[in-house]
Each structure stands twice: as structure tokens, then as C-alpha cells.
Amino acid sequence: MKLEMLLNWYEQMWTIRLFEENAIGSYRKGLFGGSTHPCICQEAICVGAAAALESTDQVLATYRGHGHAIAKGMDVKTMMAELLCKETGCCGGRGGSMHLCDMEKDFWGTNAVVAAHIPIAGGVALANKLRKNNRVVVVFFGDGASCEGAFFETLNMATLWKVPLVFVCENNGFAISVRTEWAIPLQNIAQRADGFGLPGVTVDGQDPLKVYDAVTEAVARARRGDGPTLVECKTTRWERHSAISAGKYENEEEAMKWKRNDPIPRFETVLREQGATDGQLESCRQRAKQRNDEALEFAIQGEPPKPETVGDFVFA
Amino acid sequence: MFGKDGGHSPPLQQTMNERTLSMAEAINEAIRHEMRRDPNIVLLGQDIGAYGGTFGVYKGLFDEFGPDRVRDGPLCEAATTGFGVGLAISGMPAIVEIEFIDFITLASDALCNQAAKMRYFFGGQVRVPLVIRTPIVNRLGLGAQHSQSLEAWLMHVPGLRVLIPSNAADAKGLMLTAIRDGNPCVFIEHVRLYASKTSVPEADEPVPLGKLRVAREGKDATIATYCGMVKPSLDAAEKMAADGIDCEVLDLRCLSPLDREGLCASVRKTGRLVVAHEACKTGGAGAEIAQSALEGAFDYLQAPIQRVASKDLPIPTGKLQDVVFPSAVDVEAAVRRVME
């Protein structure tokens, strides 16, 4: 793979990281309420998976989906404005942090009910199949969602109908406070595929190249008409479930585990081995920072939606 | 099996040479018409293929449109409805059959949290042309999990339309409306009405959303009702006419949006209101209907509003179920109370 492309991945990872840091910072300053669910430490999955897609392929993700939106090409300005509930946000300030969407970029939105978007992704994939349009859908979800009925029902139906869908499970070890080993009697979530007749693979989610390879193969299979694949990416969550999470981990060491598993320094090592210079890495970080600084400024400058528009968009 | 109770046809005007259809045939005709018009429409559900649907509503559609568009699927209401949402936002209008309205619980997240809200929280970026077809299947002795009327739950969700016809003509017109509306619509049918026949126009005549039908004009008291209680209400009205009590019977047809203006206009005329439905009383649609009349026509009311509904109980099997459900006798008693 060309260094230029890998540097672009690196810049995207930083764009996601800094977006999430700005999101947490803005939340703590009171610039918006509700909560926000950062994907800090999970950036390699967003970037590696998105790189395996054509621009017209569709992505559906969860409330921890800012990174997927960025990797799919969404504008961080309208995203941050949406977090701040501004009229200039991607959803007109109605959705907020957990409901981002940009149909023009084929980012078909993030969802705030765990696993509920998985059958919807199946339906989008079914539409692709019926229209023979050669597009593939990737649906991201977590280890928690892999326990929900909607997930199992979709594994069954999507495999039965061989729809062009790729299931990407981001196993970060926790569903809020419930450890994966308390919830799932399997070593790997990918094993769930065995009972449904589709391939399941487990990869290191902290390495964007490993994610890219696995998703590329799954996408190719889906595009050939051979049906879905379940790709499990082992990863680590940021220190808390969301900005308002009340509970604590057993110890500080565990809460800070994400810093040891941070994919960004790891990927830097790979890039240096490939010949990247300090200057190149620094300019990637700087561009990511500038984009996010501008995004935050854009969001702050925006106006909230007008009260008289509160009933817009209920019905078509 | 369900054809015996054909006496439920409402007294819609019928002239010579007009063709009649059963409600099942009328719904079938509307869907067939729309599927011919729009090749993107897809049907999802269980037993909907060659079998033709649990109650036969889809007879012949599989043969005409094939397995891609009439997709018989596994038993999984949650994913089936979720797939329907996915098709809908992709620009392929989906019609999902939930075999009994009691099972809407299994589809409720896809319907209430997803379909109803998605256009809103995505700031208008998607359209959700989704129709959920589901029948009330009561008074057949199928017991507590197959006999409920859950329309009030659905009325309580902003972003959903709730259509609930009582006869074949309205069923056809409302199905055309539901499909063309391009928004999530729950289309509630009734097993005892499937076989009832009325004159149904061959023409393409959608019924406007949120407009009630005056099933019987009258001046003394209004009976506001819908679906399975329209016929018993008309029967009660005819019986009381002999005693000089002239009831107006409103078939609401659409619970969301509710025709509050049409309701209040009738109450202003008669000054008395009885609300009748087969769902249980507490938290039922009747509460919303009665309150709407209070808000819009309080000064005209000459008596407290009466509600006729099922008892607030799980529904038993066997003869015992008759104790739970309301009848024409209960409607008559309620009208006589408001006339006192």
C-alpha cells in the first residue's frame, strides 16, 4: 500500500481523535447537553473499514459512530454543529450526537437504540440486491449489540437471502459496565457466525491494515452475491461509556487501559517503517487539528433552530 | 373459516350493477393496483407467499409479482419490520404484515423508535414509506395473546399514522392513501370484517387522511366509533330509531390524525356523545376521542360523555370472552344514559 494513502489514514485517525476530544471538551463546557459517546481508541476500525468501500457503498453505525461518519467523508463542521444542536448541523439540530446522517455521502446514519439499526441495514442491503446496483452495506455495532435479538434475526435473514451486507462488530470489552465475558460465553463474537451459516473472522481492531484486509474480503464476497460476513474487531473503549456515565471501573489502571492500546502511536510506528518523516506526520496532525478547530468555531457560530420549526420533518 | 360472520357489512349505499368486494378482496385490490403502478413496492411477512397470507388477503399476489416482491420470510417480526424500514429509506416502499396485532409488540422498536422518528432525527434526509398491515383477531376464542385491540398504543407515537377501516370500500381507499402517503402507516384490519362485502369503486379513489365518515346521520346523540364497533353501533342506532332516538354514527376510520373537527361538529349538532370501541377502556382511544370533544364542544354537551369498551382484563377463551367484549346492547344502554 502506498505511503501517501497510509498517511491519509493517519490524518483521518487524528481527525476522529480530535473531533472526539472537542466533543468531550464542548460537553464539559456546557456547549451541549444530553451526552456524547466517543470512539477514542477505536479509530483504526473506522478508517480501515471505510477504506475498503466504494464511495457509493452505504454505512450505518451506532451512537458511538462519529468516527465512522468522518471516515465515510462527512464534514466535521456540520457534525460538530449537530452535536451543539445548531440549525447548521447535518440534521438541522434535531438529532444531536447520537443521530448523525449524511445521505449524500452515503452515511445512512447513527442510531441510539442498541442493535436496532442492524435489521435496517439488512433492508438497505436487500434494496441493493433487488436493484442489482452492486452496492454493499457495512453495519457497525458493539459487543453489547451482539447479544440483542435484532442482531440474531438479521444474521439469519441476511444470510438466508444473501444480501450484500458486512457486519462489523467492534468488541471493546464493555457494554456500559458489563464485561464481555459476563455477557457472552464465547472466546470470540465471530463464533456466533457459525450457527448462522456465514463466515466469521476476528481481527486486531487496533491495526487499520488488518481491519482493511478483513473488510475488503468481506465486501468482495458481498459484492459477488455470496452474502454477509461477520468481522469482529477486538478493540478497547475510551475510559467511559459516555460523557455522563456514572459508574467507575474497578481501578484507575483499567480505566486508562485505552492509552496502552492506543492505535495511533502503533500506526505511527508502521508509517515510520514505511519511510514516513516526522514532518509528514506532523503535517497530518496539523491538518486534522485545523479542520477540527474550524469545525468547532463553525458550530459555535451557528444559530439554534427556530422554535417555530420544531414540527418540521415529522412527515414527508 | 372466517366467512361465516358476513353480516358485518355496513349499510353503505349500494345500487344495482355495482360490484361488491369483501374487505380482504378490497385490500388485495388496492395493493395489487399500487404494485402494478410502482415496481419498487415490496411485501414482507410470514406466510405471505403462495399461501396468500394467514387470512388470505394476499391471494394471487405471489403468482403475479413473484418471490422477490412478495417475500415470504422467517418468523422474526423485529427484523422483518427493520428490513421494511431499510427498504423504505432506500426508496422501495415496504408493506409488512404482522399476522396478529398482538405481535406488534415484537416489531415495536423498528416501528416506534425507528420508522416513526427517523425522518425527524435525520432532519428530513430520509423518507419512510412503510405500511404495517395487521389485523385485530377477536371474539374467535383464541385467548389472551391473540384477541387484543392495541390501536391506542400506536396512536401515542408521534410520527405514525393509524388507519382503521370498518368496511371494504374504506379499506381500499385507505390502503391507497397509506401506500401513497410515503410515511409510516399502521393499517389495522379486523378478522371478522375480512369477509364482509360492500360496494367498492373500481376507480382509484383514495380516502383522505384524518377524515371521518358519517355512517348514519342523526340529531339526538353522536356515537363515535371505528372498526369492529361500527356495525354494532349502527344496529343499536336502528333499534333506537324505532323508539324515536335518532343517533348519528361516526366511523372515525383514522385514529391518527384524528378528525377532531368532524367529531366536534357532530357533537355540537347532537349535544350528546357515546364513544365505542372493542379495546379495553383504560387508556383507550376513547379517552382521547372524548377529551377532544370536551375541548372542542364542551358548551354544547347536555350529558356526560359515555364510553363503551372492553373490560380491563386479559381476554379469556370460550364463552367467557363474551363477558369482556362490548356489544350493540352496551351501545344502546350508553345512548339511553346520555339521553336521560
Interface residues (C-beta under 8 A of the other chain):
Chain A: G89 C90 C91 G92 G93 R94 G95 G96 H99 C101 D102 M103 W108 G109 N111 V113 A116 H117 I118 P119 I120 A121 G122 G123 V124 A125 L126 A127 N128 L130 R131 G149 A150 E153 T154 N156 M157 L160 W161 D312 F313 V314 F315 A316
Chain B: V42 D68 G73 P74 C76 A78 A79 T80 T81 G82 F83 G84 V85 G86 L87 A88 I89 S90 G91 M92 A94 D109 A110 N113 Q114 M118 R119 Y120 F121 F122 G123 G124 Q125 V126 R127 V128 P129 P158 G159 D181 G182 N183
